[in-house]
Each structure stands twice: as C-alpha cells, then as structure tokens.
Amino acid sequence: MTSPTKGFDDEAARSPRDVLEDTARALRSAMLTAVWRQWHQLGAAASAPLMSSNADDVQTVSHDVVRLVDPEALLHASLAMMHHERRLQDVIADWVATNADLLSVQRFRNLRPGDPRAGNDDADIAWLAAVACDLARDVRWKPLMSPSVRATPARTMRNVRAHVRAPASLMLRLRLAFGVGVKADVLAVLLAHPDAALSVRALADETGYTVASVRRAAADLALARFVGLDRGSPARYRAHREAWSPLLGWAAGLSVSWSQWSSLFRAAAAIMFWEESSRDHPLTPYPYAVRARALLREHPVLTTLADVVLPSEDNDLRAWSTAFERSAVTLAAVFRGDVEQSRRGAPVHDALGR
C-alpha cells in the first residue's frame, strides 16, 4: 500500500507555512484590487487601483474586454474584506444609501456561503441591512437587521447614483429598466455569453436563483422575443448581442463577459480563512496537502480557472499541493483585473511576486 505521506520525506525548500502565508497575502491584495475596481465601475467613492504590468507573470487582456460586476457578490466580498480595509465601510455605506433599490435582497441571501469559513458574520450582514433600511429607507432588508446593530453613515456622503450606463454595470442597468428580479439578471448573464446557449441549470448556477424561478423567467423572455430559444433536451437560451448592442450604446468590438465572481471571492475567502485560523498551529507538508486537496474539491472554480487537472488518488499528496498553488496563482492574477491568466507552472512564490 502506498504511504499517505509519500513525497514528504525530504525537507522542502520552503515550508508550507511560508507558502500559505505568501498565497493568502497575495490573494488578499489582489482581491482588494478587484473590489476597489468594481466599486469604481459602479460609481462609488473609490479610486481604480493600478493594474499589474509584470509581463513575465501575466498576459495582458484587451481593454475592449469588460467583465460584468456582480453587485451582490461584490457586497459579500467587501464585507469580508472590510476588516482588512476599513475604507470599504464608508464606500459601502455611501453607495448603498443611494442605490439599495438596485440590489436584490433575495439574491444576496442566496449567494451567502453556507460555510462560515468563507462567509461574513451576522453582525456585518446586520450592519449592511441597517444601512439599507435606515439610510436608504429600503424595508426589504429588514429581516436581516438586528436590534443591537445600527447603521453608521459614511464620513462623507456623496449620494451619487450608480453609473448604470457603464458596460460593467449591465446588471444594475437592466434592473433599473425592468425591475429587480430574475429576468433582468438572466438577460444580463445571457448578454455576457454571446457565443453560447445556456441551459436553465447553467443560468441558475450563474445567477444564484432557483431552477424553477429561472425556468419561468427564461421562458417569458423567450416568449417576448428578448432572447432566443434552442429547443432540445435540455432547452437552451441565448441572447443576440448584435441586436442589443445599439440599444445599449455599446461600441463595435466591445466584449462583455461574465465571471463567476461569487465563486471566485468565496474560494479566496476560504483560503484566507485557512491561513488565519492555522497561524497558532504547526503546519507540516502532509496536513497542508490534505487541506489543499479539500479546497480544490470544495471550490472547483479554482481548477477550472487555472485549467488544472486534479491529481488521481494514486498520486502522492505533493501533487495536490502543486495543483493548489498553481490555482491560487491564477486566482490572484484574475483578481488583479487586467490579466487573462498567470504564467502556467510558475512556482507560487515566484508568480506571486516574491
């Protein structure tokens, strides 16, 4: 029988603790870059961060490529990072006080991770709900409030309406036009997949709504001829961007794409939680690899993003450590925003800028 510790008999050049700390530090910085950029795109009082320009580690993406902002995923990510970057509290309070009506409370609840290791605590959720209820007068958030948590307004309230005409703000723009709900979000996701027809299940996974609600919404959109229907088993829906682009005022050649921000932010939060919660405990190569394997299985977006093939059970656990580190490199590169993917196969401490 193969020993579970196969591959760990030799002392590694760098300890698992060092690698994990570097990974978490890089992800935290890159995730903050993504969060600030997205708030800036929505018109919040946030400055767009500088983009990475290390040509050795990344491949630059055309500026004609725009990734849609997922507003509820951005709120969850911002609440998670708020304790590392206190300025985010002012940005959230200022923006939500004016734009709470453009947010989906149901979708916010649906996207909250079930695993507390990758989510936000109840006090942060209650604070956000208090901001929406007390400052924006949006009673939809009342069920999430707590009597012991009060809203704290931003130190400087700008009260600026969201930049809904920016291509990255398409979800908010369609909600403003058609109302906050499943139909607006399904249409946004379809417009961000111009070359694909998506099934109801795929749309439910992308939007965070139930299959039943997405099925009704997609059928209504097809009946209204807002989207196309490819009959089959399963039926698939598509949006014809060439018909929508003139209405939306999009320039020719503009590519608007959808990223699984909720899954990406959740995976990063889980990795950062692992690093924070293990600081007072020894971390040897074997438990490091076991946890790395668990994270890759729990967050398949990591391997999909990095085009990493999961090792087989017959491989020694070091292969899982390598797959995890390559996936984390790619995740950080995507968060930095102007990159397609990190340099494949680079050691984690090199690709993270050490």
N, C-alpha and C positions, 0 to 999 in steps of 0.2 A: 504494500500500500504506500502511496506517495505521502510523505510527511506534509502536514498543513503549513509547516514553516519552511518548506523548501525554498531556497533562494535567499534566505535571510541569515545564513550562517556567516557571511562576510560582512564586516562593518562597512556601511555605506559612506560615501564621500561626504554627504551632507545628511544630517539627522532628519527624521520625519518631522520633528518639531520645527526645525528651521524651514523646511519646505512648506509645511502647513501655514506657518506664520507669514511667509512670503506670499503664498497663494491668497490668504484672507486679506492681507494688506492691499494687494494689487486689485482684488475684486472689490474691496470697499472703495478704493479710489476711483476705479472705473465705473462702478455703479453710481457713485455720486456724480460723475461726469454725465452719465446718461440721464439721471434725474434732473440735474440742472438744465441740460439741453432741452429736455422735453417741457419743463416749466416755461422756459424761454419761448419755445414754439407756441405755447398756449397763451402767451401774453402776460405771464406772471412777472413780478418784480425780481427777475433772476437774469444774471448775465450768462450768455452762452459760453461754456468753457472752451479753452484751446484744444484743438484736436491733436492727436498723436501724429507725428511726422517721421517716425523711425522706419525708413524704407526697408531695413533689414528684417524687421519683425512682422510687418503687415503689408497688405496690398490695399492701395487706395481705391475707394469706391467713387464713381462719378457723382458730381454734385447734382446731377439730374435724378438721382435716386433718393426718394423720400420714404422714410418709414413712418407709418401712422403712429400717432400717440394713442395709447390705450389709457383713458383717463382714470378708470378705477384701479387698474394695475399700477399706475403712477402714484395714486394716493397710497396704496398699500406699501409700495417701495419707499415713499417719502416718510411715512410714519415709522417704518423700520429703521431708516437712516437718520431720523430726527434726533436721536440721542447721540449720534456721532457728529452731526452738523446742525447746531441749534438754529441757524438762519432759516432752515426749512420750515420751522414752526410759523415764522412770520409770513413766508411765501404761501403756505397752505391757508392760513387764516385770511390773508388778504384776498386770495383768488377765490376761495370757497364762499366767502361772504358775498361776493358779487355773482358767482357763477354756479351756485349749488343747484339751480334749476336745470342745468345741463347734465347733471350727474344721475346715474341710475343707482338707487339705493339697493334694489334687488341684486343687481349685478355686482355691486360692491360686496354684498354679503356672500354671493355665490363664489366670488374669487378669493375670499379669505381662506387661507390654508387651514386644513383640518389639523395639521401637525403644528403644535405651538412652537416647535423649534424653528419653523420657517414663517411664522406669522407675527402679528402685532398683539400686544396685550390689551386687555379690556379697557384700561384707562386711556390709552391712546385712541381707541375706537370711540370711546365715550366723549373724549375731548373734541374729536372731529365732528361728531354728531351735534355737540353743543354749539360749535361754531356755525354749522348749517342751520340749526334751529333758532338760535338766539340772534345771530348776526344777519343771516340770510332769510330768516322767517320761513324756513322750509320745514314743514311739520312732518314730512315723510321720514325724516331722520330720528324722530322722537323715540321709536322703540329701541334705538341703540344708545340712548342717553343714560346717564347715571346721576342720581341726585347729588352725589358727592363730587362730581366733576363739572367745572364751569368753563365757559368759553373764555379764551384770552385773545383779544383782538391783536392784530399786528401792530407793532410800534408806529408804523407809518402806513395808514390805509390809503391805497391808491384808488380802489373801487373801479378797476378797469375791466371792461368786458373782454371775454376771451377772444383771441384772434381766430375766429371761426373760418375765415376765408383762406388761411394758410393751408396748403395741401396736407400737412401733418395733422391738422385739426379736423379732418374729414368726419370723424365720428361725432364730434360736437356740432359740426355744421348740419349734418343730416338730422341730428336730434332737434336742433333749433327749427328746422324746416318741417319735420314730420312728427315731432314729439319724441320724448324719451321712451324708448322701448325696444323690443326685439327687432322690429322691422328695420328701423334706422341702422342698427348695428349689423344686422345680417347684410344689408345693402353695402355698408362700408367695407366689410370683410370681402365681399364678392368683388367690389371695385378694386380692391388691393390684390386680387388674384386674377388678373386679366387673361392669363393663358391657361386657366384651369377651371374645370367644373367641379363643384364641391357637393358632396352628399350632405344630407341632413345631419348625420352623425359628425362629420367633419366640421360643419358650421357650428354645431353645439359645442364641440371641443374648443373651437377657436373663440367663440363669443362668451362661453360660460353660462349660457342659458340651458334649460332643459330641452331634451329632444322633442318633446311634444309641442312646446311653445315655438321652437324653431321650425318645426314642420308646418305649423299653421301659418307662421309669418312668411316663410319661403313660398308656400302655395299661393298666398294672397298677392305677393309681389309678382309672381309669375302670371297670375290671372290678370293683374293690372298691366302686364307687359313692361314692368320695370326691370325685370330680369328674365333671362331665358331658361327654359326647362329642357333638359336632355332626358327623355323618358328611358327607363330601363330599371334594372334591379341591382342597386338602388337608383332611384331618380337622383339626378344631379342638376345643380343650378349654376348659372354663370351670369356675369354682368358684362355688357358690351361697352368697354371703356370708351371706344371711339364715338359712341353716341352720347355718353355722359360728359366727356371732356369739354366740349364747347359750353355746355350749361354751367359746368363748374369753373370755367375760365382757366383750365389747365393748359399750359403751353405744350406745343407739339414736342414729343420726345420725353416728356416728364414721366418718370416711372415711380409709381406709388406702390409700396409693398407693405405687407403685414408681417410683423414679427410677434412671436409668442411672448410678449413682454411679461405677462403674468407668470408663465412657467420659468422664464429666464431669471426674473427677480427672485422667485421662490427658491430656485436652485442655489443662487448666490447667497441668499439669506441662510439657507441650511448649512452651507459650507462655513460661513462666518460664525454661525452659532456653534458649530463643531469646534472651531478654533477657540472661541471664547470660553466654552464650557469645559474644555480639556486643559486649560492652562495650568491648573494646580495638580495635574496628574501626569505621571510618566507616559511617554508615547514612544513605543518601540515600533520597529518596522511591521511586525505582524498585526497588531491591532490597528495600526494606521491603514494597512492594506485592506483589512476586513471592513473598516468603516468606509473606505474609498469605494469598495465594491458595492456596499449597501447604497451609497449615494448615487452611484451610476445606475443602479436598478430602480431606485425611487424617483429619479429625475431623468427619464430617457431623453429629454431635450438636450442634455449635455452631450451625449454621444451622437445624436442626430446632427447637432450643430457643428461638431468637430469632425464629422464623418469618421468616427472611431468605431471599430468593430469590437464588441465586447469579447474578452478572452473566454475560452471554454473552461469548463470546470476542471479540466485536466491540467490547465496551466498553473504554474506556481503563482502565488499571490502578488509577486512583484509586477506581473503583467497588469494586474488591476490598478496598482499604484501608478504605473506609467500611463495607462488609459485615462485615469482620473486627472493626472497633471496636465496632459495634453488637452483634455476637455476644458479644464479651468483656464488655460491659456487662451483658448478660443473664445470662451465666455467673456473674459476681460477685454479681449480685442473688440468684440461686438459692442460691448458697453461703451467703449471709447468713441464709437459712433461713426467714424469715417473710414472704417476698415471692413473688408469682406471676411477675412479670416486671418488667423495668426500663421506664422511660418510653421508648417507641419513638421512635427518631430523634434522641435527645439526643446532642450531641457527647460524645465519650468523656471529655474532661477535666471536663465538667460532670456527667455521670452518675456519674462515679467520685468525686465529692465535692470536686473542686478548684475 
